[in-house]
Amino acid sequence: MVLYPFGGFTEFTIYISAANMFSELGMYQMKLPNMLNFSITLLTVLRVQAVVLLGAVTSLMRYLWKMRQRKYGK
């Protein structure tokens, strides 16, 4: 129970630092015009993934807590 949030926080930190590195270097960007006429940057993908990770870790911790209460009682 203690290590799971620490792992989520560490992964979140890695996503944010990678996003900062890619924004400084300007690497891995798909410029317009392309087939979909839509600009995609790895920076945006990493930031969205970091936000989704926060929600997923919170949801999984709530699930783990419920399973622990079911097994061991309150």
C-alpha distances in whole Angstrom, upper triangle without the diagonal:
4,6,6,7,9,11,12,13,15,16,18,19,21,22,24,25,27,28,30,31,33,34,36,37,38,37,36,38,40,43,45,47,46,46,44,45,42,40,37,35,32,31,31,29,26,26,25,23,21,21,20,17,16,17,15,12,12,13,11,8,11,11,8,8,12,11,10,12,15,14,14,16,16
4,6,6,7,9,11,12,13,15,16,17,19,21,22,23,25,27,28,29,31,33,34,36,37,36,35,37,40,42,45,47,45,46,44,45,42,40,36,34,31,30,30,28,25,25,25,23,20,21,21,17,16,17,16,12,13,15,13,10,13,14,11,11,15,15,13,16,18,18,17,19,18
4,6,5,6,9,10,10,12,14,15,16,18,20,21,22,24,26,27,29,30,32,33,34,33,32,35,37,40,43,45,43,43,42,43,39,37,34,32,28,28,28,26,23,23,24,21,18,20,19,16,15,17,15,12,13,15,13,11,14,15,12,13,17,17,15,18,20,20,19,21,21
4,5,5,6,9,10,11,12,14,15,17,19,20,21,23,25,26,27,29,31,32,33,31,31,32,35,38,40,42,40,41,39,40,37,35,31,29,26,26,26,23,21,21,21,18,16,17,16,12,12,14,12,8,10,12,9,8,12,12,10,12,15,15,14,17,19,19,19,21,21
4,5,5,6,8,10,10,12,14,15,16,18,20,21,23,24,26,27,29,30,31,30,30,31,34,36,39,41,39,40,38,39,35,33,30,28,25,24,24,22,19,19,19,16,14,15,14,11,10,12,11,7,8,11,10,8,11,13,11,12,16,16,16,18,20,21,21,22,21
4,5,5,6,9,10,10,12,14,15,16,18,20,21,22,24,26,27,29,30,29,29,31,33,36,39,41,40,40,39,40,36,34,30,28,25,23,24,22,19,19,20,17,15,16,16,13,12,15,14,10,12,15,13,11,15,17,15,16,19,19,18,21,24,23,23,25,24
4,5,5,6,9,10,11,12,14,15,16,18,20,21,23,24,26,27,28,27,26,28,31,34,37,39,37,38,36,37,34,32,28,26,22,22,22,20,17,18,18,15,13,15,15,11,11,14,12,9,12,14,12,12,15,16,15,16,20,20,19,22,24,24,24,26,26
4,5,5,6,9,10,11,12,14,15,17,18,20,21,23,25,26,26,25,25,26,29,32,34,36,35,35,33,34,31,29,25,23,20,19,19,18,15,15,15,12,10,11,11,7,7,10,9,6,9,12,10,10,14,15,14,16,19,19,19,22,24,24,25,26,25
4,5,5,6,9,10,11,12,14,15,17,18,20,21,23,24,25,25,25,26,29,32,34,37,35,36,34,35,31,29,26,23,20,19,19,18,15,14,15,13,10,11,12,9,8,12,12,9,11,14,13,13,16,18,17,18,21,22,22,24,26,27,27,28,27
4,5,5,6,9,10,11,12,14,15,16,18,20,21,23,24,23,23,25,28,31,34,36,35,36,34,35,31,29,25,23,19,18,19,18,14,15,16,14,11,13,14,11,11,15,14,12,14,17,16,15,19,20,19,21,24,24,24,26,29,28,29,30,30
4,5,5,6,9,10,11,12,14,15,16,18,20,21,22,21,20,22,25,28,31,33,31,32,31,32,28,26,22,20,16,15,16,15,11,12,13,10,8,11,12,8,10,13,12,10,14,16,15,15,19,20,19,21,24,24,24,27,29,29,30,31,31
4,5,5,6,9,10,11,12,14,15,17,19,20,21,20,20,21,24,27,29,32,30,31,30,30,26,24,21,18,15,14,14,13,10,9,11,9,6,8,10,7,7,11,11,10,13,15,15,15,18,20,20,21,24,25,25,27,29,30,31,32,31
4,5,5,6,8,10,11,12,14,15,17,18,20,19,20,21,24,27,30,32,31,33,31,31,28,25,22,19,16,14,15,15,11,11,13,12,8,11,13,11,11,15,15,14,16,19,18,18,21,23,23,24,27,28,28,30,32,32,33,34,33
4,6,5,6,8,10,10,12,14,15,16,18,17,17,19,22,25,28,31,29,31,30,30,27,24,20,17,14,13,15,13,10,11,13,11,9,13,14,12,13,16,16,15,18,20,20,20,23,24,24,26,29,29,29,32,34,34,34,36,35
4,6,5,6,9,10,11,12,14,15,16,15,15,17,19,22,25,27,26,28,26,26,23,20,17,14,11,9,11,10,6,7,10,8,6,10,11,10,11,14,15,14,17,19,19,20,23,24,24,26,28,29,30,32,34,34,35,36,36
4,5,5,6,9,10,11,12,14,15,15,16,17,20,22,25,28,27,29,27,27,23,20,17,14,12,9,11,11,7,7,10,10,7,10,13,11,12,15,16,16,18,20,21,21,24,26,26,27,30,31,31,33,35,36,37,38,37
4,5,5,6,9,10,11,12,14,14,15,17,20,23,26,29,28,30,29,28,25,22,19,15,13,10,13,13,10,10,14,13,11,14,16,15,15,19,19,19,21,24,24,24,27,28,28,30,33,33,33,36,38,38,39,40,39
4,5,5,6,9,10,11,12,11,12,14,17,20,23,26,25,27,26,26,22,19,16,13,9,8,11,11,8,10,13,12,11,14,16,15,16,19,20,19,22,24,24,25,28,29,29,31,34,34,34,37,39,39,40,41,41
4,5,5,6,9,10,10,10,11,12,15,17,21,23,23,25,23,23,20,16,13,10,7,5,8,9,6,7,10,10,10,12,15,14,16,19,19,20,22,24,24,25,28,29,30,31,34,35,35,38,39,40,41,42,41
4,6,5,6,9,10,11,13,14,17,19,22,25,25,27,26,25,22,18,16,12,11,8,11,12,10,10,13,14,12,15,18,17,18,21,22,22,24,26,27,28,30,32,32,34,36,37,37,40,42,42,43,44,43
4,5,5,6,8,9,11,13,17,18,22,25,24,27,26,26,22,19,16,13,11,9,12,13,11,12,16,16,15,18,20,19,20,24,24,24,26,29,29,30,32,34,34,36,38,39,39,42,44,44,45,46,45
4,5,5,5,6,8,9,13,15,18,21,21,23,23,22,19,15,13,9,7,6,10,11,10,11,14,15,15,17,19,19,21,23,24,24,27,29,29,30,33,34,34,36,39,39,40,42,44,45,46,47,46
4,6,5,7,10,10,13,14,17,20,21,24,23,21,18,14,13,9,9,6,9,12,11,11,14,15,15,17,20,20,21,24,25,25,27,29,30,31,34,35,36,37,40,41,41,44,45,46,47,48,47
4,6,8,12,12,16,16,20,23,23,26,26,24,21,18,16,12,12,10,13,15,14,14,18,19,18,20,23,23,24,27,28,28,30,32,33,34,36,38,38,40,42,43,44,46,48,48,49,50,49
4,5,9,10,14,15,18,21,21,25,24,23,21,17,15,12,11,11,14,16,15,16,19,20,20,22,24,24,26,28,29,29,32,34,34,35,38,39,39,41,44,44,45,47,49,50,51,52,51
4,7,7,10,11,15,17,18,21,21,19,17,13,12,9,9,9,12,14,14,15,18,18,19,21,23,24,25,28,28,29,32,33,34,35,38,39,39,41,43,44,45,47,49,50,51,52,51
4,6,9,11,15,17,17,20,20,19,17,13,12,8,8,9,12,13,13,15,17,18,19,21,23,23,25,27,27,28,31,32,33,34,37,38,38,40,42,43,44,46,48,48,50,51,50
4,7,10,13,15,14,17,17,17,14,11,9,7,6,9,11,11,12,14,16,16,18,20,21,21,24,26,26,27,30,31,31,33,36,36,37,39,41,41,43,45,46,47,48,50,49
4,6,10,12,12,14,14,14,11,8,6,5,6,8,10,11,12,14,15,16,18,20,21,22,25,26,27,28,31,32,32,34,36,37,38,40,42,42,44,46,47,48,50,51,50
4,7,9,8,11,11,10,8,6,5,6,9,11,12,12,14,16,17,18,20,22,22,24,26,28,28,30,32,33,33,36,38,38,39,42,43,44,45,48,48,49,51,52,52
4,6,7,11,11,9,8,6,7,8,12,13,13,15,17,18,19,21,23,24,25,27,29,30,31,33,35,35,36,39,40,41,42,45,46,47,48,51,51,52,54,55,55
3,5,9,9,6,6,6,9,11,14,16,15,17,20,21,21,23,25,26,26,29,31,31,32,35,36,37,38,40,42,42,44,46,47,48,50,52,53,54,56,57,56
4,7,8,5,7,8,11,14,17,19,18,19,22,23,23,25,27,28,28,31,33,33,34,37,38,39,40,42,44,44,46,48,49,50,52,54,54,56,58,59,58
4,6,5,7,8,10,13,16,18,17,17,21,22,22,23,26,27,27,29,32,32,32,35,37,37,38,40,42,42,44,46,47,47,50,52,52,53,56,56,56
4,6,8,10,12,15,18,20,19,19,22,24,22,24,27,28,27,29,32,32,32,35,37,36,37,40,42,41,43,46,46,47,49,51,51,53,55,56,56
4,5,9,10,14,16,19,17,17,20,21,20,21,25,25,24,27,29,29,29,32,34,34,35,38,39,39,41,43,44,44,47,49,49,50,53,53,53
4,7,10,13,16,18,16,17,21,21,20,22,25,25,25,28,30,30,31,34,35,35,37,39,40,41,43,45,46,46,49,50,51,52,55,55,55
4,6,10,13,15,13,14,17,18,17,19,22,22,22,25,27,27,28,30,32,32,33,36,37,37,39,42,42,43,45,47,48,49,51,52,51
4,7,10,11,10,11,15,15,15,17,20,20,21,23,25,26,27,29,31,31,32,35,36,37,39,41,42,43,45,47,47,49,51,51,51
4,7,9,7,8,11,12,12,14,16,17,18,20,22,23,23,26,28,28,29,32,33,34,35,38,39,40,41,43,44,46,47,48,48
4,5,5,7,9,10,11,13,15,16,17,19,21,22,23,25,27,28,28,31,32,33,34,37,38,39,40,43,44,45,46,47,47
4,5,5,6,9,10,10,12,14,15,16,18,20,20,22,24,25,26,28,30,31,32,34,36,36,38,40,41,42,44,45,44
4,5,5,6,9,10,11,13,14,15,17,19,20,21,23,25,26,27,29,30,31,33,35,36,37,39,41,42,43,44,43
4,5,5,6,8,10,11,12,14,16,17,18,20,22,23,24,26,28,29,30,32,34,35,36,38,39,41,42,43,42
4,6,5,6,9,10,11,12,14,16,16,18,20,21,22,24,26,26,28,30,31,32,34,36,37,38,40,41,40
4,5,5,6,9,10,10,13,15,15,16,18,20,20,22,24,25,26,28,30,31,32,34,36,37,38,39,38
4,5,5,6,9,10,11,13,14,16,17,19,20,21,23,25,26,27,29,30,32,34,35,36,38,38,37
4,5,5,6,9,10,11,12,14,16,17,18,20,22,23,24,26,28,29,30,32,33,35,36,37,36
4,5,5,6,9,10,10,12,14,15,16,18,20,21,22,24,26,26,28,30,31,32,34,35,34
4,5,5,6,9,10,11,13,14,15,16,19,20,21,23,25,26,27,29,30,31,33,33,32
4,5,5,7,9,10,11,13,14,16,17,19,20,22,23,25,26,28,29,31,32,32,31
4,5,5,6,9,10,11,12,14,16,16,18,20,21,23,24,26,27,29,30,31,30
4,5,5,6,8,10,10,12,14,15,16,18,20,21,22,24,25,27,28,29,28
4,5,5,6,9,10,11,12,14,15,17,19,20,21,23,25,26,27,27,26
4,6,5,6,9,10,11,12,14,15,17,19,20,21,23,25,26,26,25
4,5,5,6,8,10,10,12,14,15,16,18,20,21,22,24,25,24
4,5,5,6,9,10,10,12,14,15,16,18,20,21,22,23,22
4,6,5,6,9,10,11,13,14,15,17,18,20,21,21,20
4,5,5,6,9,10,11,13,14,16,17,19,20,20,20
4,5,5,6,9,10,11,12,14,15,16,18,19,19
4,5,5,6,9,10,10,12,14,15,16,17,16
4,5,5,6,9,10,11,12,14,15,15,14
4,5,5,6,9,10,11,12,14,15,15
4,5,5,6,9,10,11,12,13,14
4,5,5,6,9,10,10,11,10
4,5,5,6,9,10,10,10
4,5,5,6,9,9,11
4,5,5,6,7,9
4,5,5,5,6
4,6,6,8
4,6,9
4,7
4
